[in-house]
Amino acid sequence: MAQDLDLDLVEVAPQASPPVARIMDYGKYKYERDIRQKEARKKQSKIEVKEIKFRPKIDPHDYATKKGHVVRFLTAGARVKVTIMFRGREMAHTELGRRILDRLVEDLKEIAVVEAAPKQDGRNMIMVIAPTKKPAGKGEAHEERRSPADEAPQTQEAQG
């Protein structure tokens, strides 16, 4: 029957009793399956992890600059791995690095949450922070800003 229809006989369930076969255009089936898989991959969101490095004796301006980078990464939706690098005698004062991390968490408490608490890893202290789930809040605020502008043309049309 499959040859008469110029199609393929495909075994669907060989373990079933009796085995199940299907008459189909196998090339078309593979093509459609690949298209579906490609669409599914497009809809997946890849979570990015950015890294920023600090030193224990960081200058206030450098701290502010790096904090700005962290804010930018978080608002873009990426997680941020914050690393404090210690050298030589700084290893004796790891509490300085811990203070910097605590200060960063305090400064970013509105937009970020700690995903992995600070931990010492050799000469580095590492912490991972992730953005809080508030993209809807931004959208609502954006719509609130737009709504007066949207209403203004309507009032003009109503008057004209």
N, C-alpha and C positions, 0 to 999 in steps of 0.2 A: 504494500500500500504506500509506504514512504517513497519508494522509487517511482511509482506511478505519479505521485504528487510532486516529485522532484524536491523532496524534503529529507531531513535526517531522522533516523530512529534513535532517540536518546534514552538511555536507561536512567530513570529518575531515582528509584529506590531499589537497589539490588538486594537489600536484606529482607525486604518484604516477601511474603509468600502468598501468591506468586509474585515474582519480581515485576515492578511497574516500569513500563516504557512509555515514551511519548513521541508523537510525530511532530517535529518542529523544524524551523530553520535555525540551526545551531549557531551559525555566524551572526545572525541578527540578534539572537538571544544574548550571546557574549557581548556584542556591541552595546545593547541596551543596559546590561548589567554593569559594564564599565562606566557608562554615562551616569547611572545612578550612584555608583561609588564616588565618582568625581564630584557630583553635586553634594554628597554627604561630607566629603573632605572640605569643600568650600565653606560649608556652614559651621565647621568646627572652629573654635577660637583657640589660638595658641597662646598660652600664658607665658609671657616673657619675664625673665628675671634679670634685672639690671644690677650692677654692682658699683658701689661707691666706697672709696677708701679714705679713712681719716687717720691722723696721727694723734697721740695723746696731748701733745703741746701745740694744738692748732690755734691759729690766730682768730680772733672774733670775726674778722671780715671773711677769711677763708671758710670758717664754719658757716657763715650766712650764705656764701656762694654755693657751697656743697649742699646745704639744706635746700636751696632753691632748685638744684638739679634733682634732688630726691622728690621734691614736690612735683616737679614737671613729670618725672617718671610715674609717680603715683596717679596723677590726674590722667595720664595716658593709659592707665589700667595695668601697668606692669608691677610686679613685685620687686622689692629692692633688697639686695643683700648688702648690709652695712658692715664693713670690716674696719677694725681698729688695728693698725700695725704697730707693734712694739719693737724697739731696738735696744740692745745692750741693757743698760741699767733701768730702762723704762719698764722692764719685765718685773722689777721689784714693786712697781706702783701701778698695778693693773686697775686699781680703783679709779684712777684718772680716766682711763678708757671707759670704764663702766659709767662714770658720771657723764661723759660725752653722749653715750648711748641713751642714758636716762633723759638727758636734756633734749635730745632729738625726738624721743618718743613723746615727751611733754609738749614740745613745740608742734608736733604733727598729730596730736590726739584727735583733732576734728576730721582729718582725712585719711588716717592710717591706723591699723591695729598691728600689734606684734604677733607674728605668725610663729616665729621660733625665738625663744628667749636668748639673751646674750650668753654665749658659752666660749670658754677659752679653748683654742685649737692651736697648740704650739705657741708660736710668737704672735698669733692673731686672735682677736676676740671677734666673734661673728654673731650677727643678729639678722633675722629676716623680717621685714615688715611688708604688709599687703594693704592695698587700698580698701577702705570701707565700702560697703555696697550702697552707694548713694547716687548712681547715675540718674535715677528717676527724679530725685530731688533737684538736680541741676536742670533737668528738662522742664520741670514745673516752674522753677524760678525764671527760666528763659521765656516760657510762655507768659508768665505774669508780666515780664518786661514788654513783651510784644503786644499784649492785649490792649493797652491804652492806644498804641499806634494804630492797631486794627480798628478800634472804635472810632478814632478821629475821622477817617474817610467816610464811615457810615453816617456820622452826624452831619457831615457836610452834604452828603447825598440827600439826607432827609430834609435839610434846610433848602436845598436847591431844587 
